[in-house]
Amino acid sequence: GVNKKWESCNMQVNQKMAGDWMRNYQNQVPALLESGIPVLIYAGDQDYICNWLGNRAWTLALEWGKDFDGKQGFNDAGEKSWMVDGKEAGKIRSYKGFSFLQFYQA
């Protein structure tokens, strides 16, 4: 892990990301997937601004695929352990190029 004092928000990072604040791209995800472009949505389990619960919720609700079969397949896929160097580092759900990753301690 990282050996650094925790802070609620790093203002240097916040300022550099200001131009990308709260833009909604979720409506573009179905077209990407239908074009064969894989999409990974990820969130750390310690992040309260872009929390993993909200990100997981919209990925589960996203309608995509022919007759929205992508949504059903993604929801049915379930979560699996995401491993790094032989240790569980998160949970991942994937279906037909669409993935949601909740990674731990981030």
N, C-alpha and C positions, 0 to 999 in steps of 0.2 A: 504494500500500500504506500500511499504518499505520506511523508512525514512533514506536514505543514499545518499551520494554524487554520482552522475552519473559519470562513467568513461567509455571511449570507449572500453577498453579491460582490463580485470583483468589478469595481467601477471602470477600470481600464478596459476589460473585456466588454462590459456593458456598452460603453461609449463606441467601441469599434464595431459593435453589432447593431447600433442604433438604426442604420439604414435598412436592416432586415427584420425590424420589429413587427411582430404580429401580422405577417402576411399569410394569407390563406392559400395554400397550394393543394389542399386535399382534393379539390374538384378536378385537378389535372392528373391525379394518380391513376384513375381507370384507363385513360387514353394511353398512358405510358405502359401499363400492364398489357393492354390489348395489342400494343405494338411490339410486345416481346421484350420490353426493357424492364429488368428487375428493379424492384423498389424495396429499400430497407428503411423502416421507421424505427428509431431507437431512442431510448430515454434511460437515464440513470435512476436508480431507486432512491437516491438522496436529493434529487433535483425537485424543488417545490415550485419553480416557475414553469418549467416544462415537465410536469410530473408524469410518471409512467402510467398512472391509472387513467388519466384523461387521454393520453396518446393511445393506450390500448383500447379504450372505449371507442374512439372514432375509427380505428382500424377494423374493429369488429362490426361496426355499423355501416362501413363503406360498401356501397352497392357497386359491383363491377362484374365483368365477365358476361358471356352470353346468358341471357335470362337470369342474370345476377347469380349464376352458379359459383362465381368466384367468392362471393360473400359467404355462401353456405359452406363451400369447401374450406375456406380459411377458418371459419368458426369451428368446423368439425375437426380441423387439424390438431388442435390441442397444443399445449406448451410442452417443450422438451428442454432438457438441460443444455445450456450453452457452455462449452468447456474451453478453457484456456490453460495450456500447460498441465493438463490432467486434472484440473480443479474446476468445479462448477463456478462460473463467473456471471451467470445470468440465466434467463429463460428466453427461449425463442419459439415463435410460432411462424410457420411458413407454408405457403401453398401457391403453386404456379407462379413463382417469381415474386410474390409479395411476402414480406417478412416483417414481423415486429419483434424487437429485441429489448428486453428489460435487462440492463446490466447492473450488477451489484457494486456498491460502494462508490458510486459516481453521481 
